[in-house]
């Protein structure tokens, strides 16, 4: 963009320097308005001498074919043939508004290439559209090096049998006759020539189409199977779930309420999406310079506006991406290292990152390189934001994510960001290990590294005399913008801030109103300084920025922008964000945040298609670019959604499936043998005995919780009181078994499933007395919710025999004076506890489950009180075994098994009669 502005500044001198302009020669340019007609009159009687074949050489077959078609064309013009008139009518003329820097007249592209005249049974004359580049600067007698390379681009149409050499020969004679100017260089570029014929598809193009078709077919088949076969969406097969558009869309558009997950910083979704929108919007202005704008000179007025600085500095959106990447990498990895006690699977990290980014990028390279030419057709289809033919030479550097260092011709120019981000990710394990082991010392070391990199950037710009306003942008971009070591400071600042958030997770910072206002004012001041501090230097007649000033700005802004973002994230996560937090944390950003990678990869494709298909002059204004942005962004989201649900999400699911199956299962914790006790259990069902350790443990937890509910439940058959707003499902005791000789009985408890009225959980307990007399509380309905209570463990003599596994009993005293009887054992053994209130005190709430050294400890909120066959009053009970299953309510839920058997017996008797 800077190079274009510099050129445009030179071009405005055409209208300002009247002394350099010969009025007569300028008026001569108007003769080009009838270039096509003058050409037809000059070559009305075309002969072989008009081809200017060198003396001693004979005309080739192509020369003779071109000469024959030209003769037919000129004859058709004389006779008024429609196809001949269309060929000359499609020519362009002198562009209107040369002094407004409009140098293009694209003629009528469709009219030219649609010419298909059948002259004989084996001879067809087709139109060939080309752009002739005329050196108008020399024609006007102006000698300015900055604009010497600019030429008028005028559309011409010739028979397809004529080559660019033939066209140059004819055009040189026509221009010399019209303008009396001799010009020997080539006027027609072969790349600009188009016909209605299309080249055959290459093998790689066919492979790309087949590959996309396979992904599309898999998505379609999985979606049909999901929709018509799978009735229960919770029981989808893995492959169907991965490839189903329905399942992937459900996951994509699933919204979570802000602050519902303490491990998620909700405002990051909005920051990521706003940065993506900023990048796409900025690129729309960049590609607009490739359009044939009628008012290109208006760029000079636009660049002086403050709004233009927001577009010119859209590079800060990329710095925001780097900041977020460093923050999330450090936060997520440190959280995982805390769980694994410092272990970090570095190869798995690298493999996951590579498989996450590479497949979609590889498909994008194929699409940009092979399918983009098939998707565009127009006079400017060869002119765009980038040349993707170089992907044939440098595609592998992009897939290795070293394109920013390995080559100047980057395949997919906007993929440089992915290379820098991947290289920073490769060094992240070093920072993670250092932060985990040395904490604040490592963080201070990273801060020192940030300072050193900033000093290096400033020194490098001063010594090498590099500038982002360099007339040679590729040189400055490669060293200042694409380099990881000079563009890594935002990522490192995000990493340090991520460590700060990790260390202070769950901590609430109490800030005064003055501190909050100060933080926001400083943050906004830094942001606006980065954006608008160069407004004065953008004016045409304004001051020119010095190398020292630009070096200071470029270095300090690279630090100020991410530092201001630190406050934004901190304020939003701590509740000081106000309207900013409400906007950035809106759940509506979540789907777009998931599509951000796909949208970043594909947005240039949509912009390329829209600028390469232009067939007439355009007009530049902020409103026109805004219209173009919404169309580009809308189609970008559609393409991003299609590739996400058909490529990115399915391959991500397969990657998770492969690596999750290879992860070793955690070893079972063992407990030293404490004491062997045996308990005869007579009423335990065989299916309860065959339950797995996990089921038993969960059942014991449910039994302990249900024990507290049973102590407050109403008698069976009584209607519970209607609650105004129940906080949790209420469990009900539906059946108690008859106690055996040991005083043990089975107890069945039903609890509705929250959010689903058709499902309920049924828990069966084996309840036995523990031999400790306890008072009997009154039954009261109580929600099944666990509330922690501090417990002081006091070792006591072993209690009565409970199970056949190794267990030990303890008595615990609560802070409120209540006592709890605990049973400890292996995770697979039966454990439980029933706290009983002290005389004259209320029952204590139930603490949650806890584990220590592999032991399973379960607490119950209150003594388990049966409603039918109650044991002697004053005897506390303990839950030994539990089994929990989820069932669906039936229409005849009031009938039990015995009733159904009686009904079947009656029906059988009636049938026999």
N, C-alpha and C positions, 0 to 999 in steps of 0.2 A: 504493500500500500504506500509506503514511504517513497519507493522508487517511482511509482505512478504519479504521485503528487509532484515530485521534482520535475518530471517530464512535462506535466501539465503546466507547471509554472513557466517553463520555457516556451511552451506553445502559446501562452497568452501574449507573448511578445509580438506575435504576428499582428494582432489587432492594435498593439500599442506603439509599434515602431513604424510609423508611416514613412520615415526616411528610407527604410530598408525595402519598402514595398513599391514596386512599379505598378501604377494604376492600370496601365495598358496591358501588362502581362497578367494582372489579376483578371481583367475583363476577358482575356483570352481563354481563361478556364471555363467560361460559360459555354464555350463551344462544345464542351464535353456533354452538355445536356442532350445533345443530339448525336452522341457517339454512335449509337446503333444505326441510325439512318445514314449518317455520313459513311459508315463502314459499308453498308449495303450499296450505296451509290458508287463508291470507289471500286468495289470488286464485282460490279455488275457483269463485266466480261472477264472473268477470272481465267487465267491460262497457267500453264506449267511454269512460266517465268516468274509468276508471283510467289512461287514457293522458294525462290532464291536458292536453288540447288547449286552447290559449288561447280565451277567449270571443270569438266572432265569426269564428272560423276553422273550416274544415271539415277533417275528417280526410283525409289523402292516401291514395293507393293503397297505399303501403308501410305506413301506419298500419293500414289495414283488413286487409291481409294478415297483419301481425304479430298483430293482435287475433284473427283467425280461427285462426291456428296456436296461439296461447296457449289459446284456448278448446278446441281439439282436445286439447292437452296436458293441461289440467286434467280434461277429460272422460275421457281415457285413464287418468289416475291413479285416478279414481273407479271405473272399470270394471276396473282391474288390468291394463291393457295393458302388455306387456313393454317396448315402446319408450318409453312415458311414464315407467315406473318407472326405466329406465336413465338417462333424462335427469335426473331428480331425484337418482338415486343417484350420479351422477358429480360432484355438487357437493362442494366442500370444506367445511371447518368451521373452528372456531377452532383455530389451530396449537397443537400440544402443545409446551410449553416456551417460552412467551413470555418468561419471566424468564431463560431461557438464550439469549435473542436469536434465537429461531426465529420468523420472521414469515410463513412460507409454508406454505400447505396447497394442494397442486396438484391435489387431487381425482383423477379418473381421466380422463386426456386421451383415450385411445383409445376408452373407452366412450362418450364424448360425441360425438366426430366421426364415429364409425361408425354413428350413428343415421341411418337412411335409410328412412323409412316412406312407402310409397306409399298415399296416402289415396284418390286417384282417378286416372283415366287421365292427367290433366294436372296433378296436384298432388302434390308430394313434400315431406314435412317432414324437414329435415336438422338435425342438431345443430350448434350453434355454441359453441365453447369460448372463454371469456374469463377474465381475471383481474380481480377487483374489488379495489380498493385502499381499505381502510377506515382512517380516521384514528384508530387506537386510542389515541394519546397524549392527544388531546383528550377521548376518551371516558373516560379514566381520571383526568382532571383534573390532569394534569401539564403544567407550563409550562416547558419547557427548550428554548431555541432550537436547541441542538446536535442534538436528536433530534426536532424538530418535523416534519421531512420524512419520517420513517419511518412506514410504514403496513403494516397486515396485508394480505397478498395471498392472497385466497381464490378458488378456482376456482368459476365458475358456468357453467351450460349452459342456453342458450335456443334456440328455433327460429331457424334461419339468416335468416328473413325479418325478424327484429327487429334494429334498429340499436342502437348504443351509447346513443343518446338514450333509446330505449324502455327499455333495461336500467337506465339511471340512474333513470328515473322509477319503475320497479317497486322497485328496491333501496332508494331513498330512503324509500319508504313502509314497506318491510319493516323497515329498521333503526330508523326512528323508532318503529315499533310495538314492536319487541323491546327496544331499549335506551333509548327515550325521549330520543334525541339527534337534533337537527336539523342536517343537513349539506347545503349547497346546491351544493357543487362536484362536478365529475364524478368518478364512482367507477370507471368502466370505460374503459380505454384501448383505442382501436381497434387499435393495433399488437399488442396481446396476443391479439386474437381470431383463431381458426383454425377452418376448416371442412375437410371432406374434398375440396372442390373446389380445383383448382389453376389458377393464372393461366396463360394461354397463353405460350409461349416468345417472348421478344423476338428481334428480328433479331440483336442482339449476342450473345445467348445461343446462338442457332443457329450463329453464326459461330465462337464459342468451341468448341462441340462439334465442328464440322467441322474446325477447325484441329487440335485434339487428335487427331481421327480420322485426319487426313492424316499427322501425325507417326507415329502408331501403325501405319498401313498401310505407310508407307515402311520402318519398322523391321522389320515382319513380312516384307515381300517381300525385303528385303535379307538378312535372316537365313535365309530359306528358300533363296535363291539361294546364300548362303555355305555352307549345310549340304549341299545336294544337288548343286550344280553345281561349286563350287570345291573341288578336291581338294588343291591346294597352297595352304596358308594364307599363304605368303610372296608369292604372286602375285595377291593379291586386287585387283580394280579399285578405284580410289580411292573412288568413290561407294558401292560395296558395303561397303568397309572402314569408311567414315564412319557408315553407317546400320545396319550389322549389329549386332544385340544380342550375337551371339556374339563378334565382334571387339572391341566396346567393353567387354564383360564381361571378356574376356581381358586387355585393357589395364588395366581398373579393378582387377582382383584380382591383377595381377602384382606380386609382392613382390621387393624387392631387399634384399640383406644389408646390415646397418649397416656404415658406414665403407667401402662398396664404391666410393663416388663422393666424391672429396675436395671437390667443389663443393656437396655437399648436407649440411646440418646435420640429422641424423636426428632429434634430439630435438624439433625444431619440429613434427613430425607429431603426437607425443603431446601437446604443449602446445596445439596447435590443436584437437585432438579433445576434450581435457579441458575446454577453455573452451567448446566447443559443448555438451557435456553439462551443464556448469554453467548455461549460458544457458537450455537447455530445462527443466532442473530448477527454476530460479528462476521461469520463466514459469508452470510448473505450479502453484506456490504462489500466484502472482498471479491466475491465472484461477480458483483455488479460491474466492476471495472472492465470485465471481459465482454460485456454486452455492448451492442452498437447504439450507445446513447446519443440522442439528438443534442442534448445539452451537457456535454461532458465538461464544459467550462464551469458549470455550476458546482463541480467538485471543489473548486478553489474557494467558493463562498461557504460551502458546507463544512470544509475542514477547519474553518476558523470558529465554528460554533462550539459551545461547551458540550453539546450532545455528541458531537463527533469524537470527543475525548473518551466518552464511555465506550464507543465502538472501537476506537484505536487501542484502548487498553483492555479489551476483552481477554488479553493474555492473563489477566489476574484471575479469570475464571479457571484457567488451567492450574494456576497456583493454588486455588481452592481445592481442586481435585487432589493435588499432591498433599495438601494439608490433611484432608480427610483420609487419604490412604495411609499416611503415616500414623495418624491417630488411631484408626481402627486396627491396623496390623499390630501395634504395640498393645492396645487394650485387650483385644481378643486373645492374642498369644500369651500374654502374661496371666490372664485368667485361666487359660488351659494349663499353663505351667504350674500354677498354684495347686490345681487339682491333681496333677501328675507328680508333684513334689520336685519340680525343676526339670523334668524330662521334656525334651523337645525333639520330635521326629523330623529332622531337617530334610531328609530326602522326600518324605511324604509331603512336607510343606511345598517343596519345589514342584513335585509332581502334580499336586492339586492345583497350584497356580497355573502351571503350564497347560494342563488339561482344561482349566476353566477359561483361558483366554484364546488358546490356539485354534480350536476347531472353527469357531465363528470367524476368526481372522483369516484362516485359510480359505474358507468359502467366500469371504469378501474379496480376497485377492483374485480368485477365479471369476467372480461376477464383474468386478471392475475391469479386469483385463480382457475378458472374452464376451461377456454379455452386454456391457455398456454400449459398444458399437452397434449392437443389434437393436438397442432400445431407443436410439436417437437417429434422427434423419433431418437434415437441414443444411443450410449453407455454412453454419458455424459448428457443425458436428465434430470437426477436427480441432476446434479451439475451445478450451475449457480451463478449469482450475488447475488441472495437472495432466501430464502425459503418462498414460498407463501402459504404454508399450515398453517402458523401462522395467516393468515388473517381470518381463521375460528374462531380464539379466540379474535382477536384484531381489527376487521374491524370497529367496532363502534367508537373506539377512533380516528381512522383516519377521519371518517365522522363528528366527533365533533371537529376536528382540535385541539386536545389536545394530540396527539400521542407522541409529543416530551417530555412530562412530565409524561404521564399516564403509559407508558409501555416501556420496553426495546425491545420487539419484535414488531417493528413497521411494520404494514401492508403497503406495498409499501415504502421501506426505503427512497426513494427520495422524498416522500411526507412530510418529516419533514419540508421542506421549506414552504409548504403551511400552516402548523400549526403555524409556527413562524410568517408568514406574516399575517395570520388571527388574531392572538393574538395582534399584533401591530396595526392592523386596529381597533380592539375593543377599544383600548385606544385612538384612534385618535380623537374622539369627545371632550375629555378633552383638548387636545392640541388645537383643532380648536376653541373652545369657549374661551380659554385663549388668543390665538393669536388675535381673533377678538375683544375682550374686552380690552386687555391690550397691544397689539401690541409688541413693542420692549422689554418691560419688560418681557413678556411671552417668547419671543425668547431667551433672556438672561437666563431665568430660564431653558429652554431646553438645552442650552449650558452647564450650571452647571450640569444638569442631565447627560449629555454625559461624562463630566469629572469624575463624581462620579462612573458611570458604568465602566469606564476604570480603575479607581483605584481599584474597586472591582474585576475586572477580573485579574489584576496583583496580587493582594493580594491572591485571591483564588488559583491561580496556584502555588504561592510560599508556601502557608500554606498546601494545599492538595497534593503538589508535583505532579501535573498533567502535562503531556506532550503529545503533539500530536505525539511524537515518542514513546509513551508508548507501551510496549509489549502487553497491553490489550486495543486495540483500542476502543471497545464499551464503556469502562468506561470513557476514555478521550473525546470521541465524544459526549457522552450524557451530560456531564457537561460543556464542553467548546464549542462545535459546535452546539448542538441541543437546547441549552437553549436560551429562548427568551431574558431574561434579560442580558445575556452575548453576544448575537449576535444582539442586537438591535441598537447598535451605528451607523451603516451605515444608517439605516432607519431614525433615529433621525437627523442625519446630512442632509439627503435628505429633511426632513421636514423643518428644519431651512432654508435651501437654497430655498425650495419652497416658504416659506414666503417672503424671500428676493425678489424673482422674482415676486411674487404677488404685493408687495408694489411698485416695480419699473416697473410694466408692462407699456409698451408704452414709456418708458424712454430710451433715447439713451445715452450711456456712451462714451465720447470721450477720448480715450486712446492714448498716444504717442507710437511710435514704440518701444521705450525702455521698456515701461510697458508691451506691448504685448509679446515681446520676453522674458522678465523676467517671466511673467506668464506661458508661455509654457515651459520654461526651468525648472522652479520649479515643475510644474505638472509632466513633464516627468521624472524628477529626483525621485520624490516620487514613481511613478509607477514602474520604473526599480529597485528602492531600495527594494520595496515590493517583486518583482519577483526574483531577483538574489542575494540578500544579503546572502543567505544560500548556495551558490554554493560550497564553500570550505568544508562545513560540509557534503556534499553528497558523497564525495570521500571515497573509501573503507579504505584507509590508512590515511585519513585526520583527523583533530581534531574533537573531540566530543563536541557538543554544551552543555553548562551548563544550568541548570534550570533557572538561573537568565537571561541569554542571551535569552533563548527561551521565557520566560515570557515577557521580554521587547519587543522582536520582535513581538510576537503575539498581545500584547496590542497596540503598536504604529501602526502596519500595519493595524489594524482594524480602526484606525483613518485616516491614511495617504491616503489610497486608496479612500475612498469617498470624502475626501477633494480635491484630485487631479481631481476627476470627476466633482467637482463643477466648476473648472476653464474651463474644456472642454465644459461643457454645456453653461457656461456664454460666453465664447469666440465665440462659434458657433452661439449663439442666438444674439450676438451683432455685427456679421460680422467680427470677428477676427479669424475665424476658418480656413480660407484658404482651403487647400486640405483636411484637416480632416473634415471640415464642408461639403464640396462637397461630400465626400465619405459617411459620416454618414447620411446626409440629402437626399441622393438619393431616389427618389420615389420607386425604386425597392425594398427597404426594407419594404415598407408598407404592402404588402400581408403577408410576413413572420412574421412581427410584430403582425398581427392579429392572426396568427396561433401559436404564441409562447407558449401559455398556453397548447394547445392540443399537440404540439410537445414535450413540457417538460414532460407531463404525459405519452406519448406513446414511447419515445425514448428508455427507458429501456426495454420495451417489444420487440422491434425489436432486440436490442442487445442480450437479453436472447435467442430469437429464433435462432439467428445466431451462438451463442456459444454452445447451447445445441444440435444442429444438427450435430456438428463436429464428424466425424467417423474415423479420422486418425490424426497423429501427425501434428503439425503446426510449422511455423518458425516465430520468433519474429524479427522485425526490424521496424524502423520508416516508411518505405515505405509500408510495409505490413499492419501496423495499419492505415496508411493513406487510403489505398485501402478499408480497412474494414470500416473506418469512412464514406467514401462517399457512400458506399452501405447502411450502417445503416441510415445515414442521409437522403438519397433519399427515402427509404421506410418509414422512420419516417414522412417525409413531405406528402407522399401519404396517410398514415393512418390518420395523423392530418387533412388533407384536407377532407377526407371522413367523419370523425367524426364531423368536424366543420360544413359542409354543411348539415349533416343529424341529428346531435344531438345538438351541441353547439349553432349554429345560430338559429335553430327553437325554442329551449327552451328559448333562450334569447329574441326572438321576442314575444313569448307568455308572458314572464314575463313583458316586456314593455307594452304589450297590457293590461294586467290585472291591473298593477299599474297606467298606464296613465288614465284608465277609472275611477279609484277611486280617482284621484286627483280632488279636488274641483276647479270649475272654478273661476277665479278672479272676485271679486265684481266690478260692474260697478261704475265708479266715477260719482258723482253728483255735480252740480254747483248751487250755490245759485241763486235765481231768480234776474235778473238785471232789465230787462225792457220788457214789453210785446208789441210787434209790430206785425202787420198783413200786409201781402202783398197779393193782389189778383194775382193769377197765373192762367192764362187762357189756355196757350199752353202746359202745362205739361201733359205728357202721363200718363195713369193710372198705367202702369207697372213701371214708374219711381217713382210714389208716393208709391208703395208697396215695394220699395227696402229697405233692411235692413240697420241699422246704419253703419255696417262695410263697406258695398258696397258703401254707400253714401260718407263715409269719404275717401275711396280710390278713388272714382270717383272725389271728390273735389280736391284731390291732383293731380290726373291726369289732371283735368281741369285747375288747376292753372298753372301746368307745360306746358300744351298745349297752354295756353293763351300766354305765351312767345314765343312759336313756331309760333303761328298764326301771331303774330305781325311781324315776319320775313319770312313768307312763301311766295312762289311765287304764282301767280294767278293760278287758276285751269286750268289744261290742258297744262300748260307750262312744259317743261322737265327740271328738276333740273340739276344744274351743276354737273359734275362728280367729285367726291372728290378723292383725292389720297389715303387716308386711313381713312375712316370715323370712328370716335371713338365710335359712338353710333347710333342707328336707328333714322331716321328723320321722324317726324310726319308730316302729310299732312292734310289740311282742305279739305274735299271732298264735303261738302254741308252745306249751311246756310239757315235756315228757314226765313220766312217773319216776320218782327217785328209786334207785336200786338199793341194794343192801349197804353200799358204801355212802349213800346219800347223794350220788351223782345223778344228774338228769340232763336231757337234751332240751335246748331252748332255741326256738326258731324266731328270727327277727326279720321283718321286711322294712326296706327303706326306699322311697321313691328316688329315681335318678333325676338330678337337676336338669331341667331343660327338655326332658322327654317324658311325657305323661304315660307313654305306653310301656316303659321299662321300669323295672325295680330290681334291687339287689336283695337276695335272700341269704342270710347268714345263720348257720347252725352252730351253736356252741355246745360243748360238753362242760357242764358246770359242776364243780365238786366243792364241798365244804373244806375250809382250811383249818378248822379246829379252833379258831379265835373268836370268842363271843363278841358280837358287835351289836349295837342298837339298830333298830330297823327304821329307816326314814320313811316318810310318807311319799307315795308315788306321785310324781308331778311330771308333765310333759316337758321335754327338754330337747332343743335342736342337737343334732349330732355334730358338734363342733368342739375341737380340742383347744384348751386354753392352758398354757404352760404355768406350772406352779413350782417354786424352788423346793427341792427335796434334799434333806440331809440323811445320807445313808449310815445306818448303824448296824454292824454285823450282829446277828443273833444266832441262836441255836438253830440247827436245821429243822424245818417244819415237817409236817406229815408227808409221807411218801406220796408223790404225785404222778410221776411218769417213769417209764423204763429207761430213760436216758439219763445222762449225767446232769444233775441240777443241784442247785443250792438255794436255800431260802434266806431272805434278809427282811428285817423290819426297818422301816424308814420313818423318820419323824418330820412332819411338815413344819413350816414356820408358824402356822396358825394352830399348832398343837395336835393336828390329826396324825394318825399313824397309817402306814401303808405296808402291806405284806408283799414282798417281791419274790419272784422265782426266776433264777438265772440259769442259763444253760447254753448249749450249742445253738447256732442259728436254726438247725433242723429240729431241735427239741421243742417241747411245749413249755411256754413261759407265760406268765400273766401276773396280774396284781390287782388287788381290790383295796383302795383306800377307804377307810371308814372314819367317820367324824368322831371326835372325842365327845364324851357326854356333855350334852348341853350346847354343842356347837353345830353349825350348819355344815352340810357336806361340801367338801372342797372341789373346785373344778379339776378336770383331768389334765395332767400335763401330757405333752406329746411324747412320742417314742424317742428313745435315745439308745445309742450303742456305744459300748466301751470295750476295747480289746477283743472284738469279735463276739461279745455277748449280746444276746437279745433281751432287752428289758422292755416290758410293756406295762402301762399303767391303765387302770380303769377308773372312771370318774366316781363311781358309787357302787355299793354292793349290788350284785345281780339279783333281782327280785322276781321270782316266777309269779305268774298271775293265776295259774290253775292249781298245780300241785306244789305248794310252797313247802320248803323245809321248815324245821323248827325256827321260830323267831329268835333273833339275837345271835344267829350263827352267820358269820361272813362266808362268802363263797368266792371261788377263784375260777376263771375260765381256763380250761386245760387245752382243748383243741377247738378249732374253728374251721369252717368251710364256707366260702362265699361264692355265690354264683349269680349271674345276671339273667333275669327271666323277663318275658314279655307278658303283659296282662292279657288275659283272655276275656271274652265277653261274659262267660259264665264263671267268673272268678269266685263266686260264693259257693260253688260246689267243689267238694274235695274228692279225693280218689275213691273213697268208699261209696259216695253218692253215685259217681259215674259207673262203678261196677254194678251197683244195684239197678241202675237204668239199663245197662247192657244186658243184665240177666233177665229183666222183664221183657225187653225187646226180643231176646232169644226165645223166651217161652211163647210169646205171641206168634212168632214166626213158625215155631214147631206146630202150634195148633192150626 
